[in-house]
Amino acid sequence: MSRTYPPVSLIGAPTDVGAGHRGSRMGPEALRIAGLGEALIKRGVDVIDRGNLDGPRNPWQKPVEGYRHLPEVVAWNRAVMDAVSTELDEGRMPILLGGDHCLGLGSITAVARHCRTTGKQLRVLWLDAHADFNTHQVTPSGNVHGMPVACLCGLGPDALTKLGGEAPAVRPDEIRQIGIRSVDEGEKRLVQEYGLDVYDMRYIDEIGMKRVMEEALEGVDDNTHLHVSFDVDFLDPSIAPGVGTTVPGGPNYREAQLVMEMIADTGRMASLDIVELNPIIDKRNRTARLAVDLVESLFGKSTLMRD
């Protein structure tokens, strides 16, 4: 099965300003060293590497009114939003190389604004061990990489919720969260209150990944812009040790491949985040190489041997 893909732009965002551990700022280079651009080119994709965005350094300070490094987080997300918007306006597929997952706020805000302009239906697949639906009132850490989904849905400071000029940037019913297995108590109440569509690991264990993906992709059609926000800690740490917040019990290699292949089968993926890769605690760039392997599957690499 052959398919053509829009031209791709790689955008590095080397920061760990929203995280609680040092190291994810080195994620973009680890993905490049693992051969992400070359792998996509071999699949016939037109790839341009835009290099890295620049932004404020991580001050590593304590939370202020429930947020760590809020001015720096805002600056980085604004830079990401503007860069992703530019690529979408030029008809290219932005692939954000993070960096921690707070950057998903800027990326998805840009995508949501693009969808409003073009009349596209938005569907966000949030592949993650965490729901990232904390607020300053319930967060145990103040780390903003645990808050981007809440901010996208309008919960948070104006500087983040109105990053693109409108709040909320997305509706909860436009998001599907897959692989979730670590949710803080206060966060759990918010997830339930806002009706977030969560496919946690127990549900995946009960019905299987194939049915989960069929449900998560239901309604995706030719008028859908499918955004994939891939936090590498979505994967089980036994196969992906290079993340700052490992949570046991995640998808295994074949389950992860099935997720990516079924997304590819829709032909609707139009933007992608790859975040939370931490080379400092990886083993010989193993996690980065696995991430590249999975992204290849998003672009049509498949084990399918039958019609």
C-alpha positions as CSV (number, residue, x, y, z in Angstrom):
1,M,0.0,0.0,0.0
2,S,1.7,3.2,-1.2
3,R,0.8,6.7,0.0
4,T,2.2,10.1,-0.6
5,Y,2.9,12.4,2.4
6,P,3.1,16.2,2.5
7,P,6.6,17.7,2.8
8,V,7.9,17.6,6.4
9,S,9.6,20.2,8.5
10,L,11.6,19.2,11.5
11,I,11.5,21.8,14.3
12,G,13.8,21.4,17.3
13,A,12.8,22.9,20.6
14,P,15.7,22.1,23.0
15,T,14.3,22.9,26.4
16,D,13.4,21.2,29.7
17,V,11.9,24.3,31.1
18,G,8.5,22.6,31.9
19,A,10.1,19.4,33.3
20,G,11.3,18.3,36.7
21,H,14.5,16.6,35.4
22,R,17.4,17.9,33.3
23,G,18.0,16.4,29.9
24,S,15.0,16.6,27.6
25,R,16.5,19.7,26.1
26,M,19.0,17.3,24.4
27,G,16.1,15.3,22.8
28,P,16.2,17.0,19.4
29,E,19.8,16.2,18.8
30,A,19.3,12.6,20.0
31,L,16.6,12.1,17.4
32,R,18.7,13.6,14.7
33,I,21.7,11.3,15.6
34,A,19.3,8.4,15.5
35,G,18.6,9.3,11.9
36,L,15.0,10.6,11.9
37,G,15.4,12.9,8.9
38,E,17.3,10.2,6.9
39,A,14.7,7.6,7.7
40,L,11.9,9.7,6.4
41,I,13.8,10.6,3.3
42,K,14.3,6.9,2.6
43,R,10.5,6.6,2.7
44,G,10.2,9.2,0.0
45,V,9.3,12.1,2.2
46,D,10.5,15.6,1.4
47,V,12.2,16.7,4.6
48,I,13.7,20.0,5.6
49,D,15.3,20.4,9.0
50,R,14.6,23.9,10.2
51,G,17.2,23.6,13.0
52,N,16.5,24.5,16.6
53,L,14.3,27.3,18.0
54,D,15.9,29.5,20.7
55,G,14.4,30.6,24.0
56,P,15.2,31.4,27.6
57,R,17.4,29.0,29.6
58,N,16.0,27.0,32.4
59,P,16.5,28.9,35.6
60,W,15.7,25.8,37.8
61,Q,13.7,27.7,40.4
62,K,10.9,26.7,42.7
63,P,7.2,27.2,41.8
64,V,5.7,30.7,42.0
65,E,2.0,30.6,42.7
66,G,1.8,27.0,41.6
67,Y,3.9,27.3,38.3
68,R,7.6,26.6,37.8
69,H,9.2,28.9,35.2
70,L,6.0,30.3,33.8
71,P,7.6,33.2,31.9
72,E,10.1,30.8,30.2
73,V,7.4,28.3,29.5
74,V,5.3,31.0,27.8
75,A,8.3,32.2,25.7
76,W,9.1,28.7,24.5
77,N,5.5,27.9,23.6
78,R,5.0,31.1,21.7
79,A,8.1,30.3,19.7
80,V,6.8,26.8,19.0
81,M,3.3,28.1,18.1
82,D,4.8,30.6,15.6
83,A,7.1,28.0,14.0
84,V,4.4,25.4,13.7
85,S,1.9,28.0,12.2
86,T,4.5,29.0,9.6
87,E,4.9,25.4,8.4
88,L,1.2,24.7,8.3
89,D,0.6,27.9,6.4
90,E,3.1,26.8,3.8
91,G,1.4,23.4,3.4
92,R,4.1,21.5,5.2
93,M,3.8,18.9,8.0
94,P,5.5,20.2,11.2
95,I,7.3,17.6,13.3
96,L,8.2,19.1,16.7
97,L,11.3,17.6,18.3
98,G,11.2,18.2,22.0
99,G,12.0,19.1,24.6
100,D,9.5,18.4,27.3
101,H,5.7,18.0,26.8
102,C,4.8,21.5,27.9
103,L,5.6,22.3,24.3
104,G,2.6,20.4,23.1
105,L,0.6,23.5,24.2
106,G,2.2,25.8,21.6
107,S,2.2,23.1,18.9
108,I,-1.5,22.2,19.3
109,T,-2.6,25.8,19.8
110,A,-1.1,26.5,16.4
111,V,-2.8,23.4,14.9
112,A,-6.2,24.3,16.4
113,R,-6.0,27.8,15.0
114,H,-5.1,26.4,11.6
115,C,-8.1,24.1,11.8
116,R,-10.4,27.0,12.6
117,T,-9.0,28.9,9.6
118,T,-9.3,26.0,7.1
119,G,-12.5,24.5,8.4
120,K,-10.9,21.2,9.3
121,Q,-12.0,19.0,12.1
122,L,-9.3,18.6,14.8
123,R,-8.5,15.2,16.4
124,V,-5.6,15.0,18.9
125,L,-4.1,11.7,19.8
126,W,-2.2,12.2,23.1
127,L,0.1,9.2,23.5
128,D,1.4,9.4,27.1
129,A,1.7,7.7,30.5
130,H,0.2,10.9,32.0
131,A,-3.0,12.8,31.5
132,D,-1.2,16.2,31.8
133,F,-4.4,17.7,33.2
134,N,-3.0,19.3,36.3
135,T,-3.6,22.9,37.3
136,H,-1.7,25.1,39.7
137,Q,-4.3,24.2,42.4
138,V,-3.8,20.5,42.2
139,T,-0.2,20.0,40.9
140,P,2.1,18.2,43.3
141,S,5.2,19.7,41.6
142,G,4.4,22.9,39.7
143,N,6.0,21.5,36.5
144,V,4.1,22.8,33.5
145,H,4.8,19.6,31.5
146,G,2.0,18.1,33.7
147,M,-0.5,20.8,32.6
148,P,-0.6,21.3,28.8
149,V,-3.9,19.5,28.2
150,A,-5.6,21.4,30.9
151,C,-4.3,24.7,29.5
152,L,-5.4,23.7,26.0
153,C,-8.9,23.1,27.5
154,G,-8.9,26.6,29.1
155,L,-7.7,25.8,32.6
156,G,-4.7,27.8,33.5
157,P,-3.2,31.3,33.3
158,D,-4.2,33.5,30.5
159,A,-0.6,33.6,29.2
160,L,-1.0,29.9,28.3
161,T,-4.7,29.4,27.8
162,K,-4.9,32.4,25.4
163,L,-1.5,31.8,23.7
164,G,-3.2,31.8,20.3
165,G,-5.7,34.5,21.2
166,E,-8.7,32.3,22.0
167,A,-9.5,30.1,25.0
168,P,-10.1,27.3,25.1
169,A,-7.8,26.4,22.2
170,V,-9.4,22.9,21.9
171,R,-12.5,21.1,23.3
172,P,-12.0,18.0,25.5
173,D,-14.0,16.0,22.9
174,E,-11.3,16.7,20.3
175,I,-8.7,14.8,22.4
176,R,-8.1,11.1,22.8
177,Q,-5.6,10.0,25.4
178,I,-4.0,6.6,25.0
179,G,-1.7,4.7,27.3
180,I,-2.5,6.6,30.5
181,R,-1.4,5.0,33.7
182,S,-0.3,7.8,36.1
183,V,-2.8,10.4,37.2
184,D,-2.6,12.5,40.3
185,E,-5.7,12.5,42.6
186,G,-6.7,16.1,42.1
187,E,-6.0,15.7,38.4
188,K,-8.3,12.7,38.2
189,R,-11.2,14.7,39.4
190,L,-10.6,17.3,36.8
191,V,-10.3,14.7,34.0
192,Q,-13.7,13.2,35.0
193,E,-15.3,16.7,35.4
194,Y,-14.3,17.7,31.9
195,G,-15.1,14.4,30.3
196,L,-11.7,13.7,28.8
197,D,-11.7,10.6,26.6
198,V,-9.0,8.5,28.3
199,Y,-8.0,5.0,27.1
200,D,-5.9,4.0,30.1
201,M,-3.8,0.8,30.4
202,R,-6.5,-1.2,32.2
203,Y,-8.9,-0.5,29.3
204,I,-6.2,-1.4,26.8
205,D,-5.6,-4.7,28.7
206,E,-9.3,-5.5,28.8
207,I,-10.2,-4.9,25.1
208,G,-6.9,-4.8,23.3
209,M,-5.0,-2.1,21.5
210,K,-6.7,-2.8,18.1
211,R,-10.2,-2.0,19.5
212,V,-8.8,1.0,21.4
213,M,-7.4,2.5,18.3
214,E,-10.6,1.9,16.3
215,E,-12.5,3.8,19.0
216,A,-10.0,6.6,19.2
217,L,-10.0,7.0,15.5
218,E,-13.7,6.7,15.0
219,G,-15.1,9.7,13.0
220,V,-11.7,10.6,11.4
221,D,-12.4,11.4,7.8
222,D,-11.0,13.4,4.8
223,N,-11.9,16.6,6.6
224,T,-9.9,15.7,9.7
225,H,-6.5,17.2,10.8
226,L,-5.0,14.4,12.9
227,H,-2.4,15.6,15.3
228,V,-0.3,13.1,17.2
229,S,1.4,14.2,20.4
230,F,3.9,11.4,21.2
231,D,5.4,11.5,24.7
232,V,8.1,8.8,24.7
233,D,7.1,7.8,28.2
234,F,3.9,6.4,26.6
235,L,6.1,3.3,26.0
236,D,6.9,0.8,28.7
237,P,10.3,1.7,30.2
238,S,11.6,-1.8,29.6
239,I,11.9,-0.8,25.9
240,A,12.2,3.0,26.3
241,P,14.3,3.9,29.4
242,G,15.4,7.3,28.2
243,V,12.6,9.4,29.8
244,G,12.5,11.5,32.9
245,T,9.2,10.1,34.3
246,T,9.2,6.4,33.7
247,V,5.9,4.6,34.6
248,P,5.9,0.7,34.4
249,G,3.2,-1.1,32.6
250,G,3.0,0.8,29.3
251,P,2.5,-0.5,25.7
252,N,5.1,-3.0,24.5
253,Y,6.9,-2.8,21.1
254,R,4.2,-4.6,19.1
255,E,1.4,-2.6,20.7
256,A,3.2,0.6,20.0
257,Q,3.8,-0.4,16.4
258,L,0.1,-1.3,16.0
259,V,-0.8,2.2,17.3
260,M,1.4,3.9,14.7
261,E,0.4,1.6,11.8
262,M,-3.3,2.2,12.5
263,I,-2.7,6.0,12.6
264,A,-0.8,5.7,9.3
265,D,-3.7,3.7,7.8
266,T,-6.0,6.7,8.2
267,G,-3.8,8.9,6.0
268,R,-4.9,11.9,8.0
269,M,-1.9,12.6,10.2
270,A,-0.9,16.2,9.5
271,S,1.3,17.2,12.4
272,L,3.4,15.5,15.1
273,D,5.1,16.1,18.4
274,I,7.9,13.9,19.7
275,V,8.7,14.9,23.3
276,E,10.3,13.9,26.6
277,L,13.2,12.0,25.2
278,N,16.0,12.3,27.7
279,P,19.4,11.1,26.4
280,I,21.1,11.6,29.7
281,I,19.3,8.6,31.2
282,D,19.0,6.6,28.0
283,K,21.2,3.6,27.1
284,R,23.3,4.2,24.0
285,N,20.5,6.2,22.3
286,R,18.3,3.2,22.4
287,T,15.1,5.1,23.1
288,A,15.8,7.6,20.3
289,R,16.3,4.8,17.8
290,L,13.0,3.2,18.9
291,A,11.2,6.6,18.5
292,V,12.6,6.9,15.0
293,D,11.4,3.3,14.3
294,L,7.9,4.1,15.4
295,V,7.8,7.4,13.5
296,E,8.7,5.4,10.4
297,S,5.6,3.4,11.0
298,L,3.6,6.6,11.1
299,F,4.9,7.2,7.6
300,G,3.9,3.8,6.2
301,K,6.5,1.3,7.3
302,S,4.4,-1.8,8.1
303,T,4.7,-5.5,8.7
304,L,1.5,-6.0,6.6
305,M,2.1,-9.0,4.3
306,R,-1.5,-9.5,3.0
307,D,-4.0,-7.5,1.0
